[in-house]
């Protein structure tokens, strides 16, 4: 799933490891989410959103919206 | 390869202990049968003793999947387990038919576990190729 995680992380000068520690997941998890290879569960998506003080849809792009925009 | 989580460390400790128990049970069973020390009523029990810790390792793997808090790492391992199971069942089924038609010889059943662990490795390679991380 497309997302703004890398941008949001970079704005705070956090490394993937920093973000992983804050979320209590592995660095590989952060990398997989950032690159769109893995879609987080709803609880993890909420944790990410709460960490950045944003709504989930401000971080993750809805696949339906993404595909309609592509059309 | 991904970061070693606490759940993974606990899994490894359990597997090490179970492997030690397996070695002891195997030596005990082989020695007992070789020297005809096992009375017939106990033969079945002694014969399956080495299988019990192996079954325990499957249980440890299941417990690991329950205890793993990192959902991405858990997903990687789940994919590996599915790969291992599909690989093993496919080989066993194919071999069964070849054996049925007299084209290959009988193979000891415990090779299944060796195949399964090999399949776990194949699952790791598949994870690496498709997701960039092998798993545990």
N, CA and C atoms of all chains as a GROMACS GRO file, in nm:
protein
  621
    1UNK      N    1   0.085  -0.120   0.000
    1UNK     CA    2   0.000   0.000   0.000
    1UNK      C    3   0.089   0.125   0.000
    2UNK      N    4   0.056   0.220  -0.090
    2UNK     CA    5   0.135   0.343  -0.096
    2UNK      C    6   0.117   0.423   0.034
    3UNK      N    7   0.225   0.485   0.079
    3UNK     CA    8   0.216   0.559   0.205
    3UNK      C    9   0.322   0.669   0.213
    4UNK      N   10   0.308   0.756   0.314
    4UNK     CA   11   0.400   0.869   0.332
    4UNK      C   12   0.497   0.846   0.448
    5UNK      N   13   0.512   0.722   0.485
    5UNK     CA   14   0.591   0.692   0.605
    5UNK      C   15   0.736   0.740   0.592
    6UNK      N   16   0.797   0.717   0.477
    6UNK     CA   17   0.937   0.756   0.459
    6UNK      C   18   0.952   0.907   0.473
    7UNK      N   19   0.858   0.981   0.414
    7UNK     CA   20   0.862   1.129   0.419
    7UNK      C   21   0.844   1.177   0.563
    8UNK      N   22   0.746   1.121   0.630
    8UNK     CA   23   0.718   1.161   0.768
    8UNK      C   24   0.837   1.130   0.859
    9UNK      N   25   0.898   1.017   0.834
    9UNK     CA   26   1.015   0.978   0.914
    9UNK      C   27   1.132   1.073   0.887
   10UNK      N   28   1.152   1.104   0.758
   10UNK     CA   29   1.263   1.192   0.721
   10UNK      C   30   1.244   1.332   0.780
   11UNK      N   31   1.119   1.379   0.784
   11UNK     CA   32   1.089   1.512   0.841
   11UNK      C   33   1.135   1.522   0.987
   12UNK      N   34   1.134   1.407   1.054
   12UNK     CA   35   1.173   1.404   1.195
   12UNK      C   36   1.317   1.357   1.215
   13UNK      N   37   1.385   1.336   1.103
   13UNK     CA   38   1.525   1.288   1.106
   13UNK      C   39   1.539   1.157   1.182
   14UNK      N   40   1.439   1.072   1.166
   14UNK     CA   41   1.445   0.940   1.231
   14UNK      C   42   1.499   0.839   1.130
   15UNK      N   43   1.581   0.749   1.178
   15UNK     CA   44   1.623   0.638   1.094
   15UNK      C   45   1.512   0.531   1.098
   16UNK      N   46   1.523   0.432   1.012
   16UNK     CA   47   1.426   0.321   1.017
   16UNK      C   48   1.433   0.251   1.152
   17UNK      N   49   1.555   0.241   1.205
   17UNK     CA   50   1.574   0.176   1.335
   17UNK      C   51   1.505   0.256   1.446
   18UNK      N   52   1.518   0.390   1.438
   18UNK     CA   53   1.452   0.476   1.538
   18UNK      C   54   1.301   0.451   1.537
   19UNK      N   55   1.246   0.453   1.417
   19UNK     CA   56   1.100   0.435   1.404
   19UNK      C   57   1.060   0.295   1.452
   20UNK      N   58   1.143   0.197   1.416
   20UNK     CA   59   1.113   0.058   1.457
   20UNK      C   60   1.108   0.048   1.610
   21UNK      N   61   1.203   0.113   1.676
   21UNK     CA   62   1.206   0.107   1.823
   21UNK      C   63   1.084   0.175   1.884
   22UNK      N   64   1.043   0.288   1.824
   22UNK     CA   65   0.926   0.359   1.875
   22UNK      C   66   0.798   0.275   1.856
   23UNK      N   67   0.794   0.199   1.748
   23UNK     CA   68   0.676   0.117   1.720
   23UNK      C   69   0.686  -0.024   1.780
   24UNK      N   70   0.805  -0.056   1.833
   24UNK     CA   71   0.832  -0.189   1.890
   24UNK      C   72   0.815  -0.299   1.785
   25UNK      N   73   0.872  -0.273   1.667
   25UNK     CA   74   0.876  -0.374   1.561
   25UNK      C   75   1.020  -0.379   1.510
   26UNK      N   76   1.047  -0.472   1.418
   26UNK     CA   77   1.181  -0.482   1.363
   26UNK      C   78   1.203  -0.374   1.256
   27UNK      N   79   1.331  -0.342   1.231
   27UNK     CA   80   1.362  -0.245   1.127
   27UNK      C   81   1.312  -0.295   0.991
   28UNK      N   82   1.318  -0.426   0.972
   28UNK     CA   83   1.271  -0.484   0.846
   28UNK      C   84   1.122  -0.461   0.826
   29UNK      N   85   1.048  -0.458   0.936
   29UNK     CA   86   0.904  -0.431   0.927
   29UNK      C   87   0.881  -0.291   0.874
   30UNK      N   88   0.956  -0.194   0.930
   30UNK     CA   89   0.942  -0.055   0.887
   30UNK      C   90   0.977  -0.044   0.738
   31UNK      N   91   1.087  -0.109   0.700
   31UNK     CA   92   1.130  -0.105   0.560
   31UNK      C   93   1.023  -0.165   0.468
   32UNK      N   94   0.966  -0.278   0.510
   32UNK     CA   95   0.865  -0.345   0.427
   32UNK      C   96   0.740  -0.259   0.412
   33UNK      N   97   0.703  -0.189   0.519
   33UNK     CA   98   0.584  -0.102   0.513
   33UNK      C   99   0.614   0.019   0.424
   34UNK      N  100   0.729   0.079   0.445
   34UNK     CA  101   0.766   0.198   0.367
   34UNK      C  102   0.769   0.171   0.217
   35UNK      N  103   0.821   0.054   0.182
   35UNK     CA  104   0.835   0.021   0.040
   35UNK      C  105   0.706  -0.040  -0.018
   36UNK      N  106   0.604  -0.051   0.065
   36UNK     CA  107   0.475  -0.101   0.016
   36UNK      C  108   0.472  -0.252  -0.003
   37UNK      N  109   0.575  -0.322   0.049
   37UNK     CA  110   0.578  -0.467   0.034
   37UNK      C  111   0.490  -0.536   0.136
   38UNK      N  112   0.459  -0.464   0.244
   38UNK     CA  113   0.376  -0.523   0.349
   38UNK      C  114   0.277  -0.418   0.399
   39UNK      N  115   0.151  -0.458   0.406
   39UNK     CA  116   0.047  -0.369   0.460
   39UNK      C  117   0.029  -0.400   0.608
   40UNK      N  118   0.046  -0.302   0.696
   40UNK     CA  119   0.033  -0.329   0.839
   40UNK      C  120  -0.111  -0.363   0.877
   41UNK      N  121  -0.124  -0.434   0.989
   41UNK     CA  122  -0.258  -0.463   1.042
   41UNK      C  123  -0.319  -0.330   1.089
   42UNK      N  124  -0.447  -0.331   1.115
   42UNK     CA  125  -0.514  -0.209   1.163
   42UNK      C  126  -0.456  -0.160   1.296
   43UNK      N  127  -0.432  -0.250   1.394
   43UNK     CA  128  -0.370  -0.202   1.519
   43UNK      C  129  -0.234  -0.135   1.497
   44UNK      N  130  -0.151  -0.192   1.410
   44UNK     CA  131  -0.019  -0.132   1.384
   44UNK      C  132  -0.035  -0.001   1.307
   45UNK      N  133  -0.129   0.004   1.215
   45UNK     CA  134  -0.155   0.129   1.141
   45UNK      C  135  -0.198   0.239   1.238
   46UNK      N  136  -0.278   0.203   1.336
   46UNK     CA  137  -0.320   0.302   1.438
   46UNK      C  138  -0.200   0.348   1.519
   47UNK      N  139  -0.112   0.254   1.555
   47UNK     CA  140   0.008   0.291   1.633
   47UNK      C  141   0.094   0.388   1.554
   48UNK      N  142   0.108   0.362   1.425
   48UNK     CA  143   0.187   0.451   1.339
   48UNK      C  144   0.122   0.589   1.333
   49UNK      N  145  -0.009   0.589   1.311
   49UNK     CA  146  -0.081   0.717   1.300
   49UNK      C  147  -0.071   0.797   1.430
   50UNK      N  148  -0.087   0.728   1.543
   50UNK     CA  149  -0.081   0.796   1.673
   50UNK      C  150   0.059   0.850   1.701
   51UNK      N  151   0.160   0.777   1.657
   51UNK     CA  152   0.298   0.822   1.677
   51UNK      C  153   0.324   0.954   1.603
   52UNK      N  154   0.268   0.965   1.483
   52UNK     CA  155   0.288   1.086   1.403
   52UNK      C  156   0.180   1.192   1.429
   53UNK      N  157   0.082   1.158   1.510
   53UNK     CA  158  -0.025   1.252   1.540
   53UNK      C  159  -0.113   1.282   1.419
   54UNK      N  160  -0.130   1.182   1.336
   54UNK     CA  161  -0.210   1.200   1.213
   54UNK      C  162  -0.317   1.091   1.206
   55UNK      N  163  -0.410   1.110   1.114
   55UNK     CA  164  -0.510   1.006   1.089
   55UNK      C  165  -0.449   0.903   0.994
   56UNK      N  166  -0.500   0.781   1.001
   56UNK     CA  167  -0.444   0.674   0.917
   56UNK      C  168  -0.444   0.714   0.770
   57UNK      N  169  -0.555   0.776   0.725
   57UNK     CA  170  -0.564   0.809   0.582
   57UNK      C  171  -0.472   0.924   0.541
   58UNK      N  172  -0.414   0.991   0.641
   58UNK     CA  173  -0.314   1.095   0.609
   58UNK      C  174  -0.176   1.033   0.588
   59UNK      N  175  -0.164   0.907   0.622
   59UNK     CA  176  -0.035   0.837   0.605
   59UNK      C  177  -0.043   0.734   0.494
   60UNK      N  178  -0.153   0.657   0.496
   60UNK     CA  179  -0.169   0.551   0.397
   60UNK      C  180  -0.271   0.592   0.292
   61UNK      N  181  -0.235   0.565   0.167
   61UNK     CA  182  -0.324   0.600   0.056
   61UNK      C  183  -0.419   0.483   0.032
   62UNK      N  184  -0.548   0.512   0.031
   62UNK     CA  185  -0.647   0.408   0.006
   62UNK      C  186  -0.622   0.344  -0.131
   63UNK      N  187  -0.613   0.212  -0.137
   63UNK     CA  188  -0.590   0.147  -0.267
   63UNK      C  189  -0.699   0.183  -0.368
   64UNK      N  190  -0.823   0.197  -0.321
   64UNK     CA  191  -0.933   0.232  -0.413
   64UNK      C  192  -0.911   0.372  -0.472
   65UNK      N  193  -0.871   0.465  -0.387
   65UNK     CA  194  -0.845   0.601  -0.432
   65UNK      C  195  -0.725   0.607  -0.526
   66UNK      N  196  -0.625   0.524  -0.489
   66UNK     CA  197  -0.501   0.521  -0.568
   66UNK      C  198  -0.530   0.472  -0.709
   67UNK      N  199  -0.614   0.364  -0.719
   67UNK     CA  200  -0.643   0.308  -0.851
   67UNK      C  201  -0.732   0.401  -0.932
   68UNK      N  202  -0.827   0.470  -0.864
   68UNK     CA  203  -0.916   0.561  -0.938
   68UNK      C  204  -0.837   0.682  -0.989
   69UNK      N  205  -0.734   0.724  -0.911
   69UNK     CA  206  -0.651   0.835  -0.953
   69UNK      C  207  -0.568   0.794  -1.076
   70UNK      N  208  -0.527   0.667  -1.076
   70UNK     CA  209  -0.448   0.617  -1.189
   70UNK      C  210  -0.529   0.616  -1.316
   71UNK      N  211  -0.663   0.594  -1.303
   71UNK     CA  212  -0.751   0.591  -1.420
   71UNK      C  213  -0.768   0.735  -1.469
   72UNK      N  214   1.765  -1.198   0.621
   72UNK     CA  215   1.745  -1.235   0.760
   72UNK      C  216   1.691  -1.115   0.839
   73UNK      N  217   1.598  -1.139   0.927
   73UNK     CA  218   1.540  -1.030   1.003
   73UNK      C  219   1.591  -1.031   1.147
   74UNK      N  220   1.558  -0.923   1.218
   74UNK     CA  221   1.605  -0.909   1.356
   74UNK      C  222   1.555  -1.024   1.441
   75UNK      N  223   1.639  -1.068   1.534
   75UNK     CA  224   1.600  -1.176   1.626
   75UNK      C  225   1.514  -1.117   1.737
   76UNK      N  226   1.391  -1.158   1.743
   76UNK     CA  227   1.300  -1.106   1.844
   76UNK      C  228   1.310  -1.191   1.971
   77UNK      N  229   1.249  -1.142   2.079
   77UNK     CA  230   1.249  -1.218   2.205
   77UNK      C  231   1.181  -1.353   2.186
   78UNK      N  232   1.071  -1.353   2.111
   78UNK     CA  233   0.998  -1.478   2.086
   78UNK      C  234   1.087  -1.578   2.012
   79UNK      N  235   1.166  -1.526   1.919
   79UNK     CA  236   1.256  -1.614   1.841
   79UNK      C  237   1.364  -1.672   1.932
   80UNK      N  238   1.415  -1.590   2.024
   80UNK     CA  239   1.517  -1.639   2.118
   80UNK      C  240   1.459  -1.749   2.206
   81UNK      N  241   1.334  -1.727   2.253
   81UNK     CA  242   1.270  -1.831   2.337
   81UNK      C  243   1.250  -1.959   2.257
   82UNK      N  244   1.210  -1.944   2.130
   82UNK     CA  245   1.191  -2.060   2.042
   82UNK      C  246   1.321  -2.138   2.029
   83UNK      N  247   1.430  -2.066   2.007
   83UNK     CA  248   1.560  -2.131   1.991
   83UNK      C  249   1.602  -2.208   2.116
   84UNK      N  250   1.578  -2.148   2.233
   84UNK     CA  251   1.613  -2.217   2.358
   84UNK      C  252   1.532  -2.346   2.370
   85UNK      N  253   1.403  -2.338   2.338
   85UNK     CA  254   1.318  -2.459   2.345
   85UNK      C  255   1.369  -2.566   2.249
   86UNK      N  256   1.406  -2.523   2.127
   86UNK     CA  257   1.452  -2.619   2.026
   86UNK      C  258   1.584  -2.683   2.070
   87UNK      N  259   1.671  -2.605   2.130
   87UNK     CA  260   1.799  -2.661   2.177
   87UNK      C  261   1.772  -2.768   2.284
   88UNK      N  262   1.684  -2.737   2.380
   88UNK     CA  263   1.652  -2.835   2.484
   88UNK      C  264   1.588  -2.961   2.426
   89UNK      N  265   1.494  -2.940   2.334
   89UNK     CA  266   1.426  -3.055   2.274
   89UNK      C  267   1.523  -3.139   2.190
   90UNK      N  268   1.620  -3.073   2.127
   90UNK     CA  269   1.719  -3.146   2.049
   90UNK      C  270   1.807  -3.232   2.139
   91UNK      N  271   1.840  -3.177   2.256
   91UNK     CA  272   1.919  -3.256   2.352
   91UNK      C  273   1.839  -3.377   2.400
   92UNK      N  274   1.712  -3.355   2.430
   92UNK     CA  275   1.625  -3.466   2.473
   92UNK      C  276   1.615  -3.570   2.362
   93UNK      N  277   1.603  -3.522   2.237
   93UNK     CA  278   1.597  -3.613   2.121
   93UNK      C  279   1.722  -3.701   2.116
   94UNK      N  280   1.840  -3.639   2.133
   94UNK     CA  281   1.965  -3.715   2.127
   94UNK      C  282   1.969  -3.822   2.236
   95UNK      N  283   1.927  -3.784   2.356
   95UNK     CA  284   1.928  -3.879   2.468
   95UNK      C  285   1.830  -3.994   2.441
   96UNK      N  286   1.709  -3.959   2.398
   96UNK     CA  287   1.606  -4.062   2.370
   96UNK      C  288   1.650  -4.156   2.257
   97UNK      N  289   1.712  -4.097   2.155
   97UNK     CA  290   1.756  -4.177   2.041
   97UNK      C  291   1.864  -4.277   2.082
   98UNK      N  292   1.961  -4.227   2.158
   98UNK     CA  293   2.069  -4.315   2.205
   98UNK      C  294   2.010  -4.426   2.294
   99UNK      N  295   1.918  -4.387   2.381
   99UNK     CA  296   1.853  -4.482   2.471
   99UNK      C  297   1.778  -4.590   2.392
  100UNK      N  298   1.702  -4.548   2.293
  100UNK     CA  299   1.622  -4.643   2.214
  100UNK      C  300   1.711  -4.734   2.131
  101UNK      N  301   1.810  -4.676   2.064
  101UNK     CA  302   1.899  -4.757   1.979
  101UNK      C  303   1.975  -4.858   2.065
  102UNK      N  304   2.025  -4.812   2.178
  102UNK     CA  305   2.101  -4.901   2.268
  102UNK      C  306   2.009  -5.013   2.320
  103UNK      N  307   1.890  -4.974   2.359
  103UNK     CA  308   1.795  -5.071   2.415
  103UNK      C  309   1.758  -5.180   2.316
  104UNK      N  310   1.730  -5.140   2.192
  104UNK     CA  311   1.690  -5.238   2.091
  104UNK      C  312   1.810  -5.322   2.046
  105UNK      N  313   1.926  -5.255   2.033
  105UNK     CA  314   2.046  -5.326   1.985
  105UNK      C  315   2.086  -5.437   2.083
  106UNK      N  316   2.072  -5.410   2.210
  106UNK     CA  317   2.112  -5.507   2.311
  106UNK      C  318   1.994  -5.586   2.367
  107UNK      N  319   1.881  -5.576   2.298
  107UNK     CA  320   1.759  -5.651   2.334
  107UNK      C  321   1.723  -5.634   2.481
  108UNK      N  322   1.726  -5.510   2.524
  108UNK     CA  323   1.694  -5.479   2.664
  108UNK      C  324   1.548  -5.433   2.681
  109UNK      N  325   1.479  -5.415   2.567
  109UNK     CA  326   1.343  -5.360   2.574
  109UNK      C  327   1.241  -5.473   2.572
  110UNK      N  328   1.167  -5.492   2.680
  110UNK     CA  329   1.064  -5.598   2.680
  110UNK      C  330   0.953  -5.562   2.581
  111UNK      N  331   0.893  -5.662   2.522
  111UNK     CA  332   0.798  -5.640   2.413
  111UNK      C  333   0.686  -5.540   2.446
  112UNK      N  334   0.625  -5.549   2.564
  112UNK     CA  335   0.515  -5.453   2.589
  112UNK      C  336   0.561  -5.308   2.583
  113UNK      N  337   0.689  -5.283   2.612
  113UNK     CA  338   0.740  -5.146   2.612
  113UNK      C  339   0.801  -5.104   2.478
  114UNK      N  340   0.812  -5.201   2.387
  114UNK     CA  341   0.883  -5.174   2.261
  114UNK      C  342   0.824  -5.055   2.185
  115UNK      N  343   0.691  -5.050   2.178
  115UNK     CA  344   0.628  -4.940   2.102
  115UNK      C  345   0.658  -4.804   2.166
  116UNK      N  346   0.653  -4.803   2.298
  116UNK     CA  347   0.678  -4.678   2.370
  116UNK      C  348   0.822  -4.631   2.349
  117UNK      N  349   0.916  -4.724   2.363
  117UNK     CA  350   1.058  -4.690   2.347
  117UNK      C  351   1.087  -4.648   2.202
  118UNK      N  352   1.022  -4.715   2.108
  118UNK     CA  353   1.045  -4.685   1.966
  118UNK      C  354   1.000  -4.543   1.930
  119UNK      N  355   0.893  -4.498   1.994
  119UNK     CA  356   0.845  -4.363   1.958
  119UNK      C  357   0.907  -4.252   2.045
  120UNK      N  358   0.988  -4.292   2.143
  120UNK     CA  359   1.050  -4.190   2.229
  120UNK      C  360   1.123  -4.081   2.150
  121UNK      N  361   1.208  -4.116   2.050
  121UNK     CA  362   1.278  -4.010   1.977
  121UNK      C  363   1.184  -3.919   1.897
  122UNK      N  364   1.065  -3.971   1.866
  122UNK     CA  365   0.970  -3.888   1.788
  122UNK      C  366   0.909  -3.778   1.874
  123UNK      N  367   0.898  -3.804   2.004
  123UNK     CA  368   0.828  -3.709   2.092
  123UNK      C  369   0.892  -3.569   2.095
  124UNK      N  370   1.027  -3.560   2.113
  124UNK     CA  371   1.085  -3.424   2.110
  124UNK      C  372   1.073  -3.356   1.974
  125UNK      N  373   1.070  -3.435   1.867
  125UNK     CA  374   1.052  -3.376   1.732
  125UNK      C  375   0.912  -3.315   1.724
  126UNK      N  376   0.814  -3.390   1.777
  126UNK     CA  377   0.677  -3.336   1.782
  126UNK      C  378   0.676  -3.210   1.867
  127UNK      N  379   0.756  -3.213   1.974
  127UNK     CA  380   0.768  -3.096   2.061
  127UNK      C  381   0.822  -2.974   1.986
  128UNK      N  382   0.912  -2.998   1.891
  128UNK     CA  383   0.966  -2.886   1.811
  128UNK      C  384   0.856  -2.823   1.727
  129UNK      N  385   0.766  -2.907   1.674
  129UNK     CA  386   0.652  -2.850   1.601
  129UNK      C  387   0.566  -2.764   1.695
  130UNK      N  388   0.549  -2.816   1.817
  130UNK     CA  389   0.473  -2.740   1.916
  130UNK      C  390   0.541  -2.608   1.948
  131UNK      N  391   0.676  -2.612   1.959
  131UNK     CA  392   0.753  -2.491   1.989
  131UNK      C  393   0.736  -2.389   1.875
  132UNK      N  394   0.730  -2.441   1.752
  132UNK     CA  395   0.712  -2.351   1.637
  132UNK      C  396   0.574  -2.284   1.643
  133UNK      N  397   0.474  -2.365   1.677
  133UNK     CA  398   0.339  -2.309   1.691
  133UNK      C  399   0.333  -2.204   1.801
  134UNK      N  400   0.401  -2.233   1.912
  134UNK     CA  401   0.403  -2.138   2.023
  134UNK      C  402   0.476  -2.010   1.982
  135UNK      N  403   0.583  -2.026   1.904
  135UNK     CA  404   0.657  -1.909   1.855
  135UNK      C  405   0.564  -1.819   1.772
  136UNK      N  406   0.486  -1.883   1.684
  136UNK     CA  407   0.397  -1.803   1.599
  136UNK      C  408   0.293  -1.728   1.683
  137UNK      N  409   0.252  -1.789   1.793
  137UNK     CA  410   0.156  -1.723   1.883
  137UNK      C  411   0.224  -1.609   1.959
  138UNK      N  412   0.348  -1.634   2.003
  138UNK     CA  413   0.417  -1.536   2.089
  138UNK      C  414   0.481  -1.421   2.012
  139UNK      N  415   0.508  -1.441   1.882
  139UNK     CA  416   0.578  -1.338   1.805
  139UNK      C  417   0.494  -1.211   1.797
  140UNK      N  418   0.550  -1.102   1.848
  140UNK     CA  419   0.478  -0.974   1.851
  140UNK      C  420   0.496  -0.893   1.723
  141UNK      N  421   0.603  -0.921   1.650
  141UNK     CA  422   0.628  -0.847   1.526
  141UNK      C  423   0.551  -0.915   1.413
  142UNK      N  424   0.443  -0.849   1.370
  142UNK     CA  425   0.353  -0.914   1.275
  142UNK      C  426   0.417  -0.943   1.140
  143UNK      N  427   0.513  -0.860   1.099
  143UNK     CA  428   0.580  -0.882   0.970
  143UNK      C  429   0.669  -1.007   0.979
  144UNK      N  430   0.744  -1.018   1.088
  144UNK     CA  431   0.830  -1.134   1.109
  144UNK      C  432   0.744  -1.262   1.118
  145UNK      N  433   0.629  -1.249   1.187
  145UNK     CA  434   0.537  -1.363   1.198
  145UNK      C  435   0.485  -1.404   1.061
  146UNK      N  436   0.455  -1.306   0.978
  146UNK     CA  437   0.405  -1.335   0.844
  146UNK      C  438   0.512  -1.406   0.761
  147UNK      N  439   0.638  -1.363   0.776
  147UNK     CA  440   0.747  -1.428   0.703
  147UNK      C  441   0.758  -1.575   0.743
  148UNK      N  442   0.753  -1.601   0.873
  148UNK     CA  443   0.764  -1.739   0.921
  148UNK      C  444   0.643  -1.822   0.878
  149UNK      N  445   0.526  -1.762   0.880
  149UNK     CA  446   0.405  -1.834   0.837
  149UNK      C  447   0.418  -1.876   0.690
  150UNK      N  448   0.472  -1.786   0.608
  150UNK     CA  449   0.493  -1.819   0.467
  150UNK      C  450   0.594  -1.933   0.454
  151UNK      N  451   0.699  -1.930   0.537
  151UNK     CA  452   0.799  -2.037   0.534
  151UNK      C  453   0.736  -2.172   0.570
  152UNK      N  454   0.651  -2.170   0.674
  152UNK     CA  455   0.586  -2.293   0.718
  152UNK      C  456   0.494  -2.348   0.607
  153UNK      N  457   0.423  -2.258   0.541
  153UNK     CA  458   0.336  -2.301   0.431
  153UNK      C  459   0.418  -2.361   0.317
  154UNK      N  460   0.530  -2.298   0.287
  154UNK     CA  461   0.620  -2.349   0.184
  154UNK      C  462   0.670  -2.488   0.221
  155UNK      N  463   0.716  -2.500   0.346
  155UNK     CA  464   0.772  -2.628   0.392
  155UNK      C  465   0.666  -2.738   0.385
  156UNK      N  466   0.544  -2.706   0.428
  156UNK     CA  467   0.437  -2.807   0.429
  156UNK      C  468   0.398  -2.846   0.286
  157UNK      N  469   0.384  -2.748   0.200
  157UNK     CA  470   0.345  -2.777   0.060
  157UNK      C  471   0.455  -2.857  -0.009
  158UNK      N  472   0.579  -2.819   0.014
  158UNK     CA  473   0.692  -2.889  -0.047
  158UNK      C  474   0.697  -3.034  -0.002
  159UNK      N  475   0.686  -3.055   0.130
  159UNK     CA  476   0.695  -3.190   0.186
  159UNK      C  477   0.579  -3.278   0.139
  160UNK      N  478   0.458  -3.223   0.145
  160UNK     CA  479   0.341  -3.302   0.104
  160UNK      C  480   0.348  -3.336  -0.045
  161UNK      N  481   0.399  -3.243  -0.125
  161UNK     CA  482   0.410  -3.268  -0.269
  161UNK      C  483   0.509  -3.381  -0.296
  162UNK      N  484   0.625  -3.375  -0.230
  162UNK     CA  485   0.727  -3.479  -0.250
  162UNK      C  486   0.674  -3.614  -0.200
  163UNK      N  487   0.610  -3.613  -0.082
  163UNK     CA  488   0.559  -3.738  -0.024
  163UNK      C  489   0.452  -3.801  -0.113
  164UNK      N  490   0.364  -3.717  -0.167
  164UNK     CA  491   0.258  -3.767  -0.254
  164UNK      C  492   0.317  -3.826  -0.383
  165UNK      N  493   0.409  -3.750  -0.443
  165UNK     CA  494   0.473  -3.796  -0.567
  165UNK      C  495   0.548  -3.927  -0.543
  166UNK      N  496   0.624  -3.930  -0.432
  166UNK     CA  497   0.701  -4.051  -0.401
  166UNK      C  498   0.608  -4.169  -0.375
  167UNK      N  499   0.496  -4.141  -0.309
  167UNK     CA  500   0.399  -4.247  -0.280
  167UNK      C  501   0.348  -4.315  -0.406
  168UNK      N  502   0.318  -4.235  -0.508
  168UNK     CA  503   0.269  -4.294  -0.633
  168UNK      C  504   0.380  -4.369  -0.707
  169UNK      N  505   0.501  -4.311  -0.708
  169UNK     CA  506   0.614  -4.379  -0.772
  169UNK      C  507   0.640  -4.514  -0.704
  170UNK      N  508   0.629  -4.513  -0.572
  170UNK     CA  509   0.649  -4.635  -0.494
  170UNK      C  510   0.538  -4.736  -0.523
  171UNK      N  511   0.416  -4.683  -0.534
  171UNK     CA  512   0.300  -4.768  -0.560
  171UNK      C  513   0.312  -4.846  -0.691
  172UNK      N  514   0.374  -4.782  -0.789
  172UNK     CA  515   0.392  -4.847  -0.919
  172UNK      C  516   0.528  -4.916  -0.931
  173UNK      N  517   0.596  -4.930  -0.819
  173UNK     CA  518   0.720  -5.007  -0.815
  173UNK      C  519   0.838  -4.940  -0.886
  174UNK      N  520   0.832  -4.808  -0.897
  174UNK     CA  521   0.940  -4.739  -0.970
  174UNK      C  522   1.051  -4.688  -0.880
  175UNK      N  523   1.021  -4.676  -0.753
  175UNK     CA  524   1.124  -4.632  -0.657
  175UNK      C  525   1.114  -4.721  -0.532
  176UNK      N  526   1.216  -4.715  -0.450
  176UNK     CA  527   1.216  -4.797  -0.330
  176UNK      C  528   1.149  -4.727  -0.214
  177UNK      N  529   1.125  -4.803  -0.107
  177UNK     CA  530   1.068  -4.748   0.016
  177UNK      C  531   1.170  -4.656   0.085
  178UNK      N  532   1.118  -4.551   0.145
  178UNK     CA  533   1.205  -4.458   0.218
  178UNK      C  534   1.155  -4.447   0.361
  179UNK      N  535   1.247  -4.443   0.455
  179UNK     CA  536   1.207  -4.431   0.595
  179UNK      C  537   1.126  -4.303   0.616
  180UNK      N  538   1.018  -4.318   0.692
  180UNK     CA  539   0.923  -4.208   0.711
  180UNK      C  540   0.983  -4.083   0.776
  181UNK      N  541   1.085  -4.103   0.859
  181UNK     CA  542   1.139  -3.985   0.929
  181UNK      C  543   1.212  -3.888   0.838
  182UNK      N  544   1.234  -3.927   0.710
  182UNK     CA  545   1.294  -3.832   0.615
  182UNK      C  546   1.200  -3.715   0.588
  183UNK      N  547   1.073  -3.735   0.622
  183UNK     CA  548   0.973  -3.629   0.603
  183UNK      C  549   1.016  -3.502   0.677
  184UNK      N  550   1.065  -3.520   0.800
  184UNK     CA  551   1.103  -3.403   0.880
  184UNK      C  552   1.223  -3.331   0.818
  185UNK      N  553   1.314  -3.412   0.759
  185UNK     CA  554   1.432  -3.351   0.692
  185UNK      C  555   1.384  -3.269   0.572
  186UNK      N  556   1.292  -3.327   0.495
  186UNK     CA  557   1.236  -3.256   0.379
  186UNK      C  558   1.166  -3.128   0.423
  187UNK      N  559   1.093  -3.138   0.535
  187UNK     CA  560   1.015  -3.024   0.583
  187UNK      C  561   1.108  -2.907   0.618
  188UNK      N  562   1.217  -2.939   0.686
  188UNK     CA  563   1.312  -2.833   0.722
  188UNK      C  564   1.381  -2.776   0.598
  189UNK      N  565   1.404  -2.862   0.499
  189UNK     CA  566   1.459  -2.814   0.372
  189UNK      C  567   1.359  -2.717   0.307
  190UNK      N  568   1.231  -2.755   0.314
  190UNK     CA  569   1.125  -2.668   0.261
  190UNK      C  570   1.118  -2.534   0.333
  191UNK      N  571   1.149  -2.537   0.463
  191UNK     CA  572   1.151  -2.413   0.541
  191UNK      C  573   1.259  -2.319   0.484
  192UNK      N  574   1.371  -2.378   0.446
  192UNK     CA  575   1.478  -2.300   0.383
  192UNK      C  576   1.434  -2.244   0.248
  193UNK      N  577   1.362  -2.326   0.171
  193UNK     CA  578   1.312  -2.280   0.041
  193UNK      C  579   1.215  -2.162   0.060
  194UNK      N  580   1.133  -2.173   0.165
  194UNK     CA  581   1.040  -2.063   0.196
  194UNK      C  582   1.115  -1.936   0.228
  195UNK      N  583   1.228  -1.950   0.297
  195UNK     CA  584   1.312  -1.834   0.328
  195UNK      C  585   1.367  -1.770   0.201
  196UNK      N  586   1.408  -1.854   0.107
  196UNK     CA  587   1.459  -1.802  -0.021
  196UNK      C  588   1.347  -1.730  -0.097
  197UNK      N  589   1.227  -1.791  -0.095
  197UNK     CA  590   1.112  -1.728  -0.162
  197UNK      C  591   1.081  -1.591  -0.098
  198UNK      N  592   1.085  -1.586   0.036
  198UNK     CA  593   1.064  -1.459   0.106
  198UNK      C  594   1.167  -1.355   0.063
  199UNK      N  595   1.292  -1.399   0.055
  199UNK     CA  596   1.402  -1.308   0.019
  199UNK      C  597   1.380  -1.254  -0.122
  200UNK      N  598   1.340  -1.343  -0.212
  200UNK     CA  599   1.321  -1.301  -0.352
  200UNK      C  600   1.201  -1.209  -0.370
  201UNK      N  601   1.095  -1.234  -0.295
  201UNK     CA  602   0.971  -1.158  -0.316
  201UNK      C  603   0.957  -1.039  -0.222
  202UNK      N  604   1.011  -1.049  -0.102
  202UNK     CA  605   0.993  -0.941  -0.003
  202UNK      C  606   1.124  -0.879   0.043
  203UNK      N  607   1.235  -0.938   0.005
  203UNK     CA  608   1.365  -0.881   0.041
  203UNK      C  609   1.415  -0.921   0.178
  204UNK      N  610   1.336  -1.001   0.251
  204UNK     CA  611   1.379  -1.049   0.383
  204UNK      C  612   1.345  -1.197   0.392
  205UNK      N  613   1.442  -1.276   0.436
  205UNK     CA  614   1.422  -1.422   0.436
  205UNK      C  615   1.329  -1.470   0.546
  206UNK      N  616   1.333  -1.406   0.658
  206UNK     CA  617   1.261  -1.456   0.776
  206UNK      C  618   1.361  -1.514   0.872
  207UNK      N  619   1.312  -1.589   0.971
  207UNK     CA  620   1.403  -1.637   1.077
  207UNK      C  621   1.478  -1.761   1.033
   0.00000   0.00000   0.00000
